[in-house]
Amino acid sequence: MRSLFITGATGFIGRSLLSSLDLRAYEIVYCLARRPLQPFKHSFRSENVQFVTGSLEQPETWAPLLTPATTVVHLAAATGKTAPERYFSVNTKGTESLLSACRKANSKNFLYVSSIAAKFPDKRRYPYARSKELAEEAVKRSGIRYTIIRPTVVIGRDAPLWQGLLRLARQPIILLPGDGRTRIQPIYIDDLVACLGSILDENIFADETFEVGGPEAIAIEDFIGAVHARMSGKRPKVIHVPLKPMLSLLGLLEPGLRHVLPVTAGQLSAFYQDGTIEPNRLFRRHSATMKRIPEMLNLVLNDE
Ligand SMILES: NC(=O)c1ccc[n+]([C@@H]2O[C@H](COP(=O)([O-])OP(=O)(O)OC[C@H]3O[C@@H](n4cnc5c(N)ncnc54)[C@H](OP(=O)(O)O)[C@@H]3O)[C@@H](O)[C@H]2O)c1
């Protein structure tokens, strides 16, 4: 009987994944988190779900749980705004520790949730993207059977990224970094989780990387405009803010003031580097049933 070891199970994607999986297919499902959320933990009374408190940087707390029958789903990551070195210690070194423990335990399958940002051509100011790219490289050379998923921006009520876009779209006059033409391909959380579920259910571990986005790509200005129009009933007034000076200013301020800045230079990457996917067999299989942008907005904006 198989076992599952999920890192980042208490995060935005992890919570959704855990709710949608057929847990009976596994003898035991371990969920690693630094702080298991109590109400969330209690909603999983399934006898075979076990929360393990620990961090990726402390393999001694979780490595003994890995066996040859374990499939690992690696979602844990430093996301949002944090010090650059934290991205590398959690996302790159943490992934390397997990891979090393899997090798020792002879665990067979490794599902790594990376990010579309890993393929951005310019990662100089975006340590998160670079840390994910380095983690992907570690997965590929690990010798463990893997699947890497690179999600685009994931839309769901609790998604921090979505909340950021929503704050921007709510403004009566929108100060939009860049020319607004950069393309994004948002995916609804349930659709991403369906892709992850099918990889696990069908044991798709053939050392492949799949970029996964929703069925439609859209210019970021049109997306923000659609959100604004849904909330106010009219098109927004948009002022384009040149990116170069913004990036330089953020570069200067970030070292001391990162925690109070609304955005980092890295996070602005989405305004000048396309976050769209190369179609692939996983995407083609799921795209027909995925939610299109108006449907996603209906789901997340209902009570706004
Ligand atoms: N959301 C998106 O739009 C999006 C898009 C592309 C890719 N991704 C990727 O998808 C994955 C999940 O994203 P998410 O949105 O669910 O992120 P999230 O809500 O920020 O959750 C991150 C998870 O990682 C755990 N974690 C962080 N540092 C850890 C550490 N040192 N040791 C152990 N666990 C740690 C957190 O646990 P604690 O709460 O206990 O700290 C939490 O469960 C990430 O790898 C992210 O890069 C997300």
The ligand as an SDF file (V2000), in Angstrom:
LIG
                    3D

 48 52  0  0  0  0  0  0  0  0999 V2000
   -0.1490   30.3370   -5.3230 N   0  0  0  0  0  0  0  0  0  0  0  0
    0.3210   30.5220   -6.5530 C   0  0  0  0  0  0  0  0  0  0  0  0
   -0.2090   31.3450   -7.3470 O   0  0  0  0  0  0  0  0  0  0  0  0
    1.5080   29.7220   -7.0260 C   0  0  0  0  0  0  0  0  0  0  0  0
    1.8930   29.8550   -8.3740 C   0  0  0  0  0  0  0  0  0  0  0  0
    2.9760   29.1150   -8.8430 C   0  0  0  0  0  0  0  0  0  0  0  0
    3.6520   28.2710   -7.9810 C   0  0  0  0  0  0  0  0  0  0  0  0
    3.2770   28.1480   -6.6670 N   0  0  0  0  0  0  0  0  0  0  0  0
    4.0280   27.2240   -5.8150 C   0  0  0  0  0  0  0  0  0  0  0  0
    3.1200   26.3110   -5.2310 O   0  0  0  0  0  0  0  0  0  0  0  0
    3.5970   25.9280   -3.9320 C   0  0  0  0  0  0  0  0  0  0  0  0
    2.5130   26.1700   -2.8930 C   0  0  0  0  0  0  0  0  0  0  0  0
    2.1450   27.5400   -2.9660 O   0  0  0  0  0  0  0  0  0  0  0  0
    1.0540   28.1780   -1.9940 P   0  0  0  0  0  0  0  0  0  0  0  0
    0.4430   29.3200   -2.7300 O   0  0  0  0  0  0  0  0  0  0  0  0
    0.1950   27.1230   -1.4140 O   0  0  0  0  0  0  0  0  0  0  0  0
    2.0280   28.7750   -0.8750 O   0  0  0  0  0  0  0  0  0  0  0  0
    1.7230   29.2010    0.6390 P   0  0  0  0  0  0  0  0  0  0  0  0
    0.2500   29.3940    0.8400 O   0  0  0  0  0  0  0  0  0  0  0  0
    2.6550   30.3150    0.9360 O   0  0  0  0  0  0  0  0  0  0  0  0
    2.1390   27.9060    1.4760 O   0  0  0  0  0  0  0  0  0  0  0  0
    3.4690   27.5710    1.6780 C   0  0  0  0  0  0  0  0  0  0  0  0
    3.5380   26.3070    2.5100 C   0  0  0  0  0  0  0  0  0  0  0  0
    4.9090   25.9840    2.7010 O   0  0  0  0  0  0  0  0  0  0  0  0
    5.1390   25.7480    4.0760 C   0  0  0  0  0  0  0  0  0  0  0  0
    6.5120   26.1390    4.4230 N   0  0  0  0  0  0  0  0  0  0  0  0
    7.1100   27.3400    4.2210 C   0  0  0  0  0  0  0  0  0  0  0  0
    8.3720   27.3000    4.6720 N   0  0  0  0  0  0  0  0  0  0  0  0
    8.5750   26.0500    5.1480 C   0  0  0  0  0  0  0  0  0  0  0  0
    9.6790   25.3960    5.7350 C   0  0  0  0  0  0  0  0  0  0  0  0
   10.8450   26.0220    5.9230 N   0  0  0  0  0  0  0  0  0  0  0  0
    9.5410   24.0970    6.1140 N   0  0  0  0  0  0  0  0  0  0  0  0
    8.3720   23.4480    5.9450 C   0  0  0  0  0  0  0  0  0  0  0  0
    7.2750   24.0190    5.3920 N   0  0  0  0  0  0  0  0  0  0  0  0
    7.3800   25.3070    4.9980 C   0  0  0  0  0  0  0  0  0  0  0  0
    4.1090   26.6070    4.8010 C   0  0  0  0  0  0  0  0  0  0  0  0
    3.9180   26.0550    6.0870 O   0  0  0  0  0  0  0  0  0  0  0  0
    3.7730   26.9980    7.3880 P   0  0  0  0  0  0  0  0  0  0  0  0
    2.4520   27.6800    7.1990 O   0  0  0  0  0  0  0  0  0  0  0  0
    3.7940   26.0710    8.5260 O   0  0  0  0  0  0  0  0  0  0  0  0
    4.9030   27.9550    7.3480 O   0  0  0  0  0  0  0  0  0  0  0  0
    2.9010   26.4290    3.8930 C   0  0  0  0  0  0  0  0  0  0  0  0
    2.2310   25.2420    4.2200 O   0  0  0  0  0  0  0  0  0  0  0  0
    4.8490   26.7540   -3.6630 C   0  0  0  0  0  0  0  0  0  0  0  0
    5.9570   25.9350   -3.9300 O   0  0  0  0  0  0  0  0  0  0  0  0
    4.7600   27.8940   -4.6630 C   0  0  0  0  0  0  0  0  0  0  0  0
    6.0470   28.3110   -5.0360 O   0  0  0  0  0  0  0  0  0  0  0  0
    2.2140   28.8640   -6.1630 C   0  0  0  0  0  0  0  0  0  0  0  0
  1  2  1  0
  2  3  2  0
  2  4  1  0
  4  5  1  0
  4 48  2  0
  5  6  2  0
  6  7  1  0
  7  8  2  0
  8  9  1  0
  8 48  1  0
  9 10  1  0
  9 46  1  0
 10 11  1  0
 11 12  1  0
 11 44  1  0
 12 13  1  0
 13 14  1  0
 14 15  2  0
 14 16  1  0
 14 17  1  0
 17 18  1  0
 18 19  2  0
 18 20  1  0
 18 21  1  0
 21 22  1  0
 22 23  1  0
 23 24  1  0
 23 42  1  0
 24 25  1  0
 25 26  1  0
 25 36  1  0
 26 27  1  0
 26 35  1  0
 27 28  2  0
 28 29  1  0
 29 30  1  0
 29 35  2  0
 30 31  1  0
 30 32  2  0
 32 33  1  0
 33 34  2  0
 34 35  1  0
 36 37  1  0
 36 42  1  0
 37 38  1  0
 38 39  2  0
 38 40  1  0
 38 41  1  0
 42 43  1  0
 44 45  1  0
 44 46  1  0
 46 47  1  0
M  CHG  2   8   1  16  -1
M  END
$$$$
